[in-house]
Amino acid sequence: MRIDKFLKVSRIIKRRTVAAEACDAGKIYVNGRQVKPACVLKVGDVVEIRLGTPIKFTVKALNEKVGKEDAQTLYEIQN
């Protein structure tokens, strides 16, 4: 799944266009590398978002359709 779509589906970023713009601006990192919106995520990847308050999380599942209540099961926030 593309990083911009994952961020929208997991409800970390509300809109896919905003997620894509954050990638283009160099604010999204996967496994320590700056990525573009088309970057393909895999389970176990570590994503870091340096937008406002930095967030770092591990991808736990890739699911195209998930309800609001289950969105947080797609990732695990790291300290």
Secondary structure, DSSP 8 states (H G I E B T S, - for coil): -BHHHHHHHTTSSS-HHHHHHHHHTT-EEETTEE--TT-B--TT-EEEE-SSS-EEEEE----SS--TTTGGGGEEE--
